[in-house]
């Protein structure tokens, strides 16, 4: 705790803060929370899910009585070890908590605002506000899927590639019996292998890019032998199930009346433009499609953390060698610093926790050799992540898949033609202006589904016109240097906001380790 009288006076009243609040219970958050707690810090771990694991270690709830939840994971022992260490660590576990904003009250004093579900007297779900205070903060908020729309993508039976895997891992359910897997990125291999192992027929795996980009970096590949082994494992599974791999192809249209019945697959040129005359139909009852992952940075960017653009056009946080953001006292680990996979997230979570312990306690928390080893392994993993992002980066021509009546924003039902009209007819030069003119990105998902597409359509050169406007230049605007900043990271009922007390110190707070047992 602060030693000076001035710092103590500036600190919020109420229960003493935790040493560390960790937001996210995936690989990075679990590693960070367990390491910090074992170093002697008081830790609160928050996650919106009812159990730990995040997206990577997603598994069925206990009520399903799944006999072998580890069957769909190739690294289950790592998760089981972290889960057991977390239970024994004394960390306060706050699952089912949806964090909607974070504020900084004073130096080394953070306030996390969350909503948690409860049951009122009528038996209906009620969202209750919760406040958690801490001296340091670790963001391990993960990522979400990047979706590139195409005609028919709103049909029932079309799901995200990660969504299909989540259905299987947590609900032991398949999206269909004959499933085409399409998009771009290494996640597709894992998804196709999981679906075939669970009994689905996967006639083809459609990869929009290729794998030659990896071959141009042999030293990076040699430093990640487990990645090569993992790819070989998935490839062997796909060969055994006779799944045909097609690179430089994409699903450019989905067909069906009440649900998906078939997809059209087209060959792409080097810029991802569909090659005319190459389309062919594949009968299927489900499509699992995804084009990589986008780091979830809402909480960090709302606080003003500095970001950087990656080679595939997404944004990640700028971090110090020990995982600290541009704001002192705020660290990040996992996919918030780049899409690198579970092993990278585990290393970053541990490294951040050791750095936080050193900052808060003033003592060296681990041998220097351990810190150096973690940093070396993390740097090698990040180098591989950069190669992976470049290999699967969407080409600029993919917007050619979109007809004007293709919905881009599903929440507000905004088609591509209306966005193009905002650019060509009303002079919109950035995605924010397009949002104000069309409502694209104003729905429930707050642009997570359509934000990337809106930005690409806004940044694409307008179509040629026989009579261009004399005062409107026809050049594409630059991509934004930083992601949008939103005050609220998740939707919050107005009633919950109105129920917040004027004095924040009187807000409901979870039990502190010094006041009660971990939840």
N, C-alpha and C positions, 0 to 999 in steps of 0.2 A: 504494500500500500504506500501511497505518497508519504514522505517524511515531513515535508514543510507544512507549516500552518496554512500558508496561502493555497497550496494544492489541496489540502484537506478541506478547506472552506469551499473551494470551487467544485468539489466532488458532489454528486447527487446524494440526497438523503435516502433513507430507507434501508433495505437489507444490503449487506456488503456485497459488492460485485464479485462475480467469478473472476478468476485470473484469466480465463480464456473461454470465449464462446466460439464454437465451431458450427458453421452453417453448411449442412450437407453430410449425409452418412453413407456416401459411396466410398470407394477405395481410398481417395485422398482424405476425406473427412474422418474415416475410421482410423487410418494410420496416424493422422494428426492428433485426434482426441486421445487415443490409447497411449501414444508416446508422451504427450504432455501430462496426462494423468499419472503415468508411471514415473515421471520425473518429479512428481509432487505438487503439480498445479491443480487447482480446483477448476473443473471443466464442465461446461454445459454443451451437449451435442443436440442440435435441432435438425429435424428433417420432416418434410411434409408426408412422407410415407409412414405406414404403421409399424415398420420394422426396418432394421439396418440393411445395408447392401447396395443401395443406389440402383441405377439401371444395369450396371454390369453384373452385380451379384443378386439381381432380382430373383426371388424364389417364391414358391407357393406359401400362403399363410398356413399356420398350424392346423386350421380347421379342415383343410383339404386332406390331411393325413397322407401326404405324398410319401411314398416309401423311400424313394431315392431322388431327392431334390438335386443332388450333386450330379445327376446323369447329364444335365444340360450345361454343365460348367467344366472347363478343363483346368481350373485353378481353385477348386472349391476348398481345398485344405487351407489355403491362405486366408480365405474369408472366415472359415470356421475358427481358425486361430485368433483372428482379430475380434470376432464376436465374443469368444470366450474371455479374451483379455479385457475387452470392454466391460463385460459383466462383472469382472473381478476388480476393476480399476477404481470404482467409487465415483466415476463420472456420472453426472446427472443426464439421463437420457430422455429427451423431449421429442418423441415421435408424434406424428399427426399434427405438427405445428407448421403453419404456412407463414413464412416470414414475408411481410409486405414492405417494410422499409427498415433502414438502420440510420441512426443519428449519432452524432458525436457531441456529447454534452460538455466535455472538458478534456484536457490533455490526459490520455490514458483512461478515458471513461467513455465506453460505447454503450448505446442502448438499442437493443434489438426488439422490434415490434412484430408480433406474430398473432395469428388467429388459430385457435384450436377448437375442434368440434366437441360439443357436449350434448346432453339430453336435457331438455326442459321438462316441465311438469306434464306437458301434453304428449310427450314422447317424440316430438319433432326435433330434428337436428338444429342446434343453435351454435353459432360461431361466437366464441368468447375471446376477448383480447387478452394477450399475455405480454408482459415486458420482461426481458432478460438483460441484465447489465453485466459488463465485463471490462477488464482492463486492457485486453487485447482481443482481436477478432481474426478468425481464419475463415476465409471464403472458400468453400469446396462445393460450389453450386452446380458443377457438371455442365451439361450441354443439352441441346435439343436438335431434332433432325432438320436438315435443310430440304425443302420441298421445291421442286421445279414443276409447275403445273403443265398440263397438256389437256387437250379436249377429252372429256369423259372422266377426269381424275376424281370427280365428286361422286361417281357411282358407288353404291354399296359393293363391297368386295375389294375395293382399292384401299390398301392400308400402307402405312409407312413401313420400311424395312425393319427399323428398330421396334416399331409397334407390333409387328408380327412376332418378333423374338420375345417381346414383353408378354404378349398373349400366351406364348408357349411356356415361358419360364414361370410366370405367376399364376396363370389360369389353367395350364396344361391343355390349352385349346389351340386348334389350328384355324387360320383364317379361311381355309378352303381345302379341298382334296387335291386339286390340280393348280399349283401356284407358280406363276412366273415371278422370278426375282430379278429386279432391274434397278438401274441407277448408276452410281459410281462410288468407288471406295472399297477398302478391305472388309468393311462390315458385311458386304453382300456375301462374301465367301462363308462367313460364320453363320449368317441367316440361312442360306441355302443348305448348309450342312446340318443345321439344327432341324430344319423342316423335314428333310429327307430321313433323318434319324428317327423322327417322331411319326413317320408313316405317310407324309405327304408326297405327292408326285411333283417334282420340279422339272418340267420339260427343258427349260433353258434358263441360264443365268446371263442376263444382258448387262454388259459393262460398257458405259459410254466412253470411257477413256481406254487406256491400255496399261500394260505393265512394263513397257520398255523404259519408262522413266526411272524405275528402280535400278535397272542394269547400268545406268550411267553413273552410279555412285557405289561402286563395289566396296570401297572402304567402309562406308556407312552401313551397308548390309552385313559386312563381315563382323562389325561390332555389335550386331543384334542377332546372334544365332537363334535365339528363342523365337524371334519373329519369323525367320525362315522355316523353323520347325513347325510353327503353328500354321503357316500357309501350306506347307506340305501335308499336314494332317487334314486340313480342310479339302485340299485338292484330291487327296486319296479317297476321301469320303464321297466327293462328287463323282469321281471316276467309277467308284463301286456302284453308285446309284444311277449311272449313265446320264448325268446332267451335262448338257451341252453348254459350253462357255462360248459366248460371242462377244468379242471386244469391238469397240468403235461402232456400237449400235445403241439404240435407245427406243423405249416405248414412246411413240409420238401420238397415240390415240388409244382410248379405251372404248369398247363397244358393249352395249347392253340396253335393255329396256328398264326392268325393275332392279337388276343387279348386273354385275360384270359377267359377260359371256365370252369375250375375246379381246385381244389387244393387237394393235398394229406395231410392228417393230421395223424401224428404218435404219439403214446405214448412215453414219455421220461422216462429214468431212473433218479436216483437222480443226476447224473452228466450231464443231458441233452443229453444223447446219445439216438438216436431213437431205440426203442425196435423192433427187427426184427419181421415181420409178423403182426404188428399192424396198418399198413397204410390203410387208407380208403379214398375214393374220395368224395368230396362235390362239387356239381355243383354250380357255381356262376359266375357273370360277373364282380366282383370287389373284391379286397382283400385290406383291410386296416391293415397294419402290422407295428409294432414298438416295440422296446425293451428298452424303457426308454429314458432318455434325457442325453445329454452330455453338461456340461457348456462350453460356448464359451469364451475362455481365450486368444485368439490370441493377442489382444492389450496388455494385462497384461504380458504375458510371453515374448513378444518381449521386454518389458521394464526390464525384469529380476525379476518380482515379484515371491516370494516364493510360492510354491504350496504344496498340500498334496494329498495323494491318499485316495479315499473313499472306503467303503466296497464293492461297486459294480465294482471297478476297474477303475473308471474315476478319473480325477484330479479336484480339486477345489483350490481356493486361500487360503493361510494362512492369517487370519485376526485377528486384535486386538479385544478386547471386544467392541470397538466402531466402528468396520467395517473398520479400516485402514489397508491397505496392508503393506507389508514389506518395501515399499518405502514411505517415509514421504510425505504427501500432496496428496496421491493417495488412495482413498477409493473405496470400492466395495459393492454392495448390490444385493440381488436377487440370481439368480441361479449361478452366478459366485462364490458364496460362498457355493453352494450345492443346490441340487434339492429339494426344500421344499414347493413349491406351492405359490399361489398368496398372501395369507395372510402373510406368512413369508416374502415375498419380500416387501410388504407394510411396515411392521415393520422395516425391515432392511434399507429401503430407508429413512424413517423418522429418524431413529436413526443416520444414517450416516450424514444426513443434519444437525441435531442438533450438532453433534460433529464437523463438518466442521465450522459451525457458531461460535462455541466457540473458535476454533483455530484461525480463521481469525479476529474475533472481540475482543477477550480477555475477553468476558463477558459470563456469564452463560445464555444459550438461553432458558432454560426451567427449571421448578422445578425438583429438584433431584428425587422426587417421580415419575415423568413422565419417566425419564431416566431409573430408576430402573424397572418400570413396563414394559417398552419396552424390556429391556434386559431379564427379566424373561420370557416374552411371546416368545421372539425370541429363547431363549435357549430351551424352551419346544418344539417349532416347529422344531428346529434342531435335537432334540432327536428323534422325530417322523420321520424326514427325514432319519436319520441313520437306524432306524428299517425298513423303507420302502425300502431303498437301499439294505439292507442285504436280505430282503425277496424276492426281484426280481432280484438279481444278476445273470447274465448268468453263467451256469455251464460250466466247461472246455470241456465237450464232444460235444458241439454244432457244432464244426467244422466238426464233422462226417456227417453233412447234405451235405457238399460241395463235389460234384464230381469235378474231375480235370478240366473239361471244363466249370465250373460255373464261370461267370465273377465276379470278386471281385471289381476291379477298373473299373467302367463303363466309366469314361472319357477317359481312355487310353486303354480300352478293355484288361485288364490283367486278365487271368483266375487263379483260385486257383492253378492249376497244375504248372504254371510258378513260383508262389511264393514258393511252396513246393520245386521245383527244385532248386531255389536260395538257399534254406536252406540246402538241402541234398546233392546237387552236387557241389555248389560253396561256401559253408561254411558261408553263411550269418548268423550272430548271432544277428542282431537287425533290426528293421523296417527301419532304415535309409539306411542300406546297401541293403536291399531288394528293396527299392525305387530306388536306383542308378542302380541296376541290371535289374529291370523290368519296371520302370517308374510308378509303383503303387503309387498313391498319388500325381502325378505331373500334374494332369489335372485341369480343371476349378474349381472344388470344393476344391482343395488343401487338399485332404485326409479326408474331413468331412464325406463323405459317406463310404470310404473304410479304413480309418486309423485304426479303432478298429479291423477290420477283419485281416488286414495285420499284426498288432501286435500279435494277437492271433495265427495266422498261424506260425509266426516266433517263437513264444514262446512255441508252442506245440512240444512234443517229435516227432522226425522224425519217420516214419514208420519203422518196423523191416526190416533188410536187411540180406540176407543169407551170405553176405560177407562184413561186415562193413569195412570202410576205416581204415587202421591201425593207421593213425595219426589224425583222426578226432573224438573227443569224441561225443558220442550220448547222450547228456544231454540237456534239454531245457534251453535256456538262460533266465535270469531273466527279468521280465517286467520292462520297463523303469521307473526310479524314478521320472521323470518329463515329461510333454508333450513337443512336438516339439516346437521350437521357430521359428517364421516366421517374417521377417521384414515387410511384407505387409499383412494386415489382410483381404483385399479383392483384386480381380484383378484390376489392374490400367493400362489404356492404356499408351503406351510409349509416345504418343503425349502429354498426360496430364503431365507426368513427365518432358518431354522436355520443356514444357511451363512454368514450375516453374521458377521464377526469381532467379538470383544468390543471390540477397538481399532478404531474407525471409520477411523483414518488408514491402516490396512493394507488397506482394501478396494480392490478393483480399480478403477482410474480410467482413463478414456480418455486418449489422448495429448494433451498440452498443446502449444499452438503452439510453445513454447520447447523442447519435447522431441522433437517429431516433426512430420510433415506432417499437415494436416487430413485426417480420414477421408473 
